[in-house]
């Protein structure tokens, strides 16, 4: 009787269905490859997490770096806007007074002030490169265009027969592009607290511009002793816009910034300028002449200039505070980047040493056996 031999090979085939799959099984790896995997896997994972943290810190540092750069630019832009406002108001008085030769020297001195600040803005804007958003670069280009247009604007306003109100409007439109850049700076602030401050600065700059515009309109009317067509409505509109900008400022500003503005723009001279302006509006609405006398007109212009100057002081303080805060945030982000990178390196070294120690402890018993 013949006994059948057991199907050994068949059973082995079932136990090991594929040599390729068996070779990939971790238990069939050679010891050197296991050690490499033991070291490589945790090291790669640690590098990935560390890289993400360092990248996040680098992005934050870059964002606050752009904010700091734009904050400095904002300081320069607000100074240029003030110079253009002064130039606008002096030009309006010059035209209303009949363009006297003696007034040209005053204008030329103001032109020199404006040109120096315009050059500073141009230099700062050259730092706004491709790292900044496209809208920021476009708004910066618009500011440069307004700076380039200044000679033509001056020629049109002072050397032509343009009415004072028309020249004033041309300057006001040119200033609008400067305030648009301030709005864009707020969007790039990178910090909620900083965003509020930059928006408050934009509102304050507009409010000051409207106050300066009132100075230009009413001074021209006082010189001519009447409101030319459209100027009374423009004056009332500038007052209304100033009130709107003040409300916007109070919405965005901190309580401290609001209190600082109220304390800075206050006093008898501010009140006197406001009272005489209201008196002139009442006279204009009743159809009367603005025969208030040269001395009264000069005093009102001085008081209104004092008001604008106090607003400029508040604006300068707020712009400086923004620049300092943005600089501090940038420095903090840079310190965080260095610290994060240092911690990442330490963690990687620790992971690598730990895996090497564990691998060594696994190899020693095998060598002894």
C-alpha positions in Angstrom: 0.0 0.0 0.0 1.4 3.3 -1.1 1.2 6.3 1.3 0.8 9.7 -0.3 3.4 12.3 0.8 2.1 15.5 2.4 1.8 18.5 0.2 4.6 20.4 1.8 5.3 22.8 -1.1 1.7 23.6 -1.5 1.4 24.5 2.2 4.5 26.6 2.0 3.0 28.4 -1.0 -0.1 29.2 1.0 1.9 30.5 3.9 4.0 32.7 1.6 1.8 33.7 -1.3 4.4 36.0 -2.9 8.1 36.4 -2.4 7.9 40.1 -3.2 5.3 40.7 -0.5 7.4 38.7 1.9 10.5 40.7 1.1 8.7 44.0 1.9 7.6 42.7 5.3 9.4 44.6 8.0 10.4 41.4 9.8 12.3 40.4 6.7 14.3 43.6 6.4 18.0 43.4 7.1 19.2 45.0 10.2 21.0 48.0 8.6 17.9 48.9 6.7 15.8 48.7 9.9 18.3 51.1 11.6 18.2 53.5 8.6 14.3 53.6 8.8 14.5 54.0 12.6 16.7 57.1 12.1 15.2 58.5 9.0 11.5 58.4 9.7 11.4 60.4 13.0 14.0 62.8 11.6 12.0 63.5 8.5 8.8 64.0 10.5 10.6 66.4 12.9 12.1 68.3 10.0 8.6 68.6 8.4 7.0 70.0 11.5 10.0 72.3 12.2 9.9 73.5 8.7 6.2 74.4 9.0 6.9 76.4 12.2 9.8 78.2 10.7 7.9 79.0 7.5 5.0 80.4 9.5 7.4 82.6 11.6 9.1 83.8 8.4 5.8 84.7 6.8 4.9 86.7 9.9 8.2 88.5 10.0 7.8 89.4 6.3 4.3 90.7 6.9 5.3 92.9 9.7 8.3 94.0 7.8 6.1 95.3 5.0 3.9 96.9 7.6 6.8 98.7 9.1 7.9 99.9 5.7 4.4 101.1 4.8 4.1 102.9 8.2 7.2 104.9 7.5 5.8 105.6 4.0 2.6 106.7 5.7 4.5 109.3 7.8 6.0 110.7 4.6 2.7 110.8 2.7 0.8 112.6 5.5 3.6 115.2 5.6 3.4 115.6 1.8 -0.4 115.9 2.0 0.0 118.7 4.5 2.4 120.6 2.3 0.1 120.3 -0.7 -2.8 121.6 1.5 -0.7 124.6 2.5 0.2 125.1 -1.1 -3.4 124.9 -2.2 -4.6 127.4 0.4 -1.8 129.9 -0.4 -2.6 129.5 -4.1 -6.3 130.2 -3.5 -5.4 133.4 -1.5 -2.9 134.4 -4.2 -5.5 134.1 -7.0 -8.3 135.8 -5.0 -6.0 138.7 -4.3 -5.4 139.2 -8.0 -2.1 137.3 -8.4 0.2 140.0 -7.1 3.9 139.8 -7.9 4.7 140.0 -4.2 2.7 136.8 -3.6 4.9 134.7 -5.9 7.8 134.6 -3.5 5.5 133.1 -0.8 4.4 130.5 -3.3 7.9 129.6 -4.3 9.0 129.1 -0.7 6.0 126.7 -0.3 6.9 124.9 -3.5 10.4 124.2 -2.2 8.9 122.7 1.0 6.5 120.5 -1.0 9.2 119.4 -3.5 11.5 118.3 -0.6 8.7 116.2 0.9 7.7 114.8 -2.5 11.3 113.6 -3.1 11.2 111.9 0.3 8.0 110.1 -0.7 9.4 109.2 -4.0 12.5 107.6 -2.4 10.4 105.7 0.1 8.0 104.4 -2.6 11.0 102.9 -4.5 11.2 100.4 -1.7 7.7 99.1 -2.5 8.6 96.2 -4.7 7.0 93.0 -5.8 6.8 91.7 -2.3 3.9 94.1 -1.8 0.4 93.5 -3.1 -0.5 94.7 -6.6 -3.0 97.2 -5.3 -0.4 98.7 -3.0 2.0 99.1 -5.9 -0.7 100.7 -8.0 -1.7 103.2 -5.3 2.0 104.0 -4.8 2.3 104.6 -8.6 -0.7 107.0 -8.4 1.1 109.0 -5.7 4.2 109.3 -7.9 2.0 110.4 -10.8 0.5 113.2 -8.6 4.0 114.2 -7.6 5.0 114.3 -11.3 1.9 116.4 -12.1 2.8 119.1 -9.5 4.6 121.5 -12.0 1.6 121.4 -14.3 -0.8 121.9 -11.5 1.1 124.9 -10.3 1.3 126.4 -13.7 -2.5 125.9 -14.2 -3.3 127.3 -10.7 -1.0 130.2 -10.4 0.1 131.2 -13.9 -3.2 131.0 -15.7 -6.6 132.7 -15.4 -8.1 129.8 -13.5 -10.5 130.9 -10.7 -9.4 130.3 -7.1 -12.1 127.7 -6.5 -11.2 125.7 -9.6 -7.5 125.7 -8.6 -8.5 124.6 -5.1 -10.5 121.7 -6.5 -7.6 120.6 -8.6 -5.3 120.4 -5.6 -8.0 118.6 -3.6 -8.3 115.9 -6.3 -4.5 115.5 -6.3 -4.5 114.9 -2.5 -7.2 112.3 -2.8 -4.7 109.8 -4.2 -2.5 110.3 -1.2 -5.3 109.4 1.1 -6.1 106.3 -1.0 -2.6 105.0 -0.3 -3.2 105.5 3.4 -6.3 103.3 3.1 -4.3 100.6 1.5 -1.7 100.8 4.2 -4.4 99.9 6.7 -5.2 96.7 4.8 -1.6 95.6 5.1 -1.1 96.5 8.7 -0.9 92.8 9.8 -2.3 93.5 13.3 -5.9 94.3 14.3 -4.8 97.0 16.7 -2.5 98.5 14.0 -5.3 98.3 11.4 -7.6 100.4 13.7 -4.8 103.0 14.2 -4.0 103.3 10.5 -7.7 103.7 9.6 -8.0 106.4 12.3 -5.0 108.1 10.8 -6.6 108.1 7.4 -9.8 109.6 8.8 -7.8 112.2 10.7 -5.9 113.1 7.5 -9.1 113.6 5.6 -10.6 115.6 8.4 -7.6 117.9 8.4 -7.8 118.2 4.7 -11.4 119.3 4.9 -10.5 121.9 7.5 -7.7 123.1 5.3 -10.1 123.2 2.4 -12.5 125.4 4.4 -9.5 127.8 5.1 -8.9 128.0 1.3 -12.5 128.6 0.3 -13.4 131.1 3.0 -10.1 133.0 2.8 -10.7 133.5 -1.0 -14.2 134.7 -0.3 -13.1 137.1 2.5 -10.5 138.6 0.1 -13.2 139.1 -2.6 -15.8 140.0 0.1 -18.3 137.6 -1.4 -18.8 133.9 -2.1 -18.2 133.2 -5.8 -20.7 130.8 -7.4 -20.6 127.3 -5.8 -18.1 128.2 -3.0 -20.7 128.6 -0.2 -22.1 125.1 -0.9 -18.5 123.8 -1.1 -17.7 125.3 2.3 -20.8 123.9 3.9 -20.0 120.5 2.2 -16.5 120.6 3.6 -17.9 121.2 7.1 -20.2 118.2 6.7 -17.4 116.0 5.4 -15.2 117.0 8.3 -17.9 115.9 10.7 -18.2 112.6 8.9 -14.5 112.0 9.0 -14.5 112.9 12.7 -17.1 110.2 13.4 -15.1 107.7 11.3 -12.0 108.6 13.3 -13.8 108.0 16.6 -15.0 104.6 15.4 -11.5 103.4 14.5 -9.3 105.2 17.1 -8.6 104.1 20.6 -10.0 106.1 23.5 -6.6 107.5 24.2 -6.1 108.6 20.6 -9.6 110.3 20.6 -8.8 112.1 23.9 -5.4 113.2 22.6 -7.1 114.7 19.5 -9.7 116.5 21.6 -7.0 117.9 23.9 -4.7 119.0 21.1 -7.3 120.7 18.8 -8.8 122.9 21.4 -8.6 126.4 22.8 -9.9 130.0 22.2 -8.3 130.3 18.8 -10.0 127.1 17.5 -13.3 128.4 18.8 -12.8 131.8 17.3 -12.0 130.4 13.9 -15.1 128.2 14.0 -17.4 131.1 15.2 -16.3 133.5 12.4 -16.7 130.8 9.8 -20.3 130.2 11.0 -20.9 134.0 10.9 -19.6 134.1 7.3 -21.9 131.3 6.3 -24.9 133.1 7.8 -24.0 136.2 5.8 -23.5 134.2 2.7 -26.9 132.5 3.0 -28.6 135.8 3.6 -27.1 137.3 0.5 -25.0 139.8 2.4 -21.4 140.8 1.6 -18.4 139.5 3.6 -17.2 143.0 4.5 -15.6 141.9 7.8 -12.5 144.0 7.4 -8.9 143.1 6.5 -7.8 142.8 10.1 -10.6 140.3 10.9 -9.8 138.3 7.8 -6.1 138.1 8.7 -6.9 137.1 12.2 -9.3 134.4 11.0 -6.7 133.0 8.6 -4.2 132.9 11.5 -6.7 131.2 13.8 -7.7 128.7 11.1 -4.0 128.0 10.4 -3.5 127.4 14.1 -6.4 124.9 14.0 -4.9 123.1 11.0 -1.5 123.1 12.7 -2.9 121.5 15.9 -4.6 118.8 13.8 -1.3 118.3 12.0 0.4 117.8 15.4 -2.2 115.2 16.4 -1.8 113.5 13.0 2.0 113.5 13.4 1.8 111.9 16.8 -0.6 109.2 15.6 1.6 108.5 12.5 4.7 108.2 14.8 2.9 105.9 17.1 1.9 103.7 14.2 5.5 103.6 12.9 6.9 102.7 16.3 4.3 100.0 16.9 4.8 98.5 13.4 8.6 98.5 14.0 8.2 96.8 17.4 5.9 94.1 15.8 8.5 93.5 13.1 11.3 93.2 15.6 9.2 90.9 17.7 8.5 88.7 14.6 12.2 88.6 13.7 13.1 87.5 17.3 10.3 84.9 17.0 11.7 83.7 13.7 15.3 83.3 15.2 13.9 81.6 18.3 11.7 79.2 16.3 14.6 78.3 13.9 16.9 77.7 17.0 14.3 75.5 18.7 13.8 73.6 15.4 17.5 72.9 15.1 17.7 71.8 18.8 14.7 69.5 18.3 16.2 67.9 15.2 19.5 67.3 16.9 17.6 65.8 19.9 15.6 63.5 17.6 18.6 62.4 15.7 20.6 61.7 18.9 17.7 59.8 20.5 17.2 57.6 17.5 21.0 56.9 17.2 21.1 55.9 20.9 18.1 53.6 20.5 19.6 52.1 17.3 22.9 51.5 19.1 21.1 49.8 22.0 19.5 47.5 19.4 22.7 46.6 17.7 24.8 45.8 20.8 22.8 42.7 21.8 23.0 41.3 18.3 26.8 41.7 18.2 27.2 39.9 21.5 25.1 37.0 20.3 
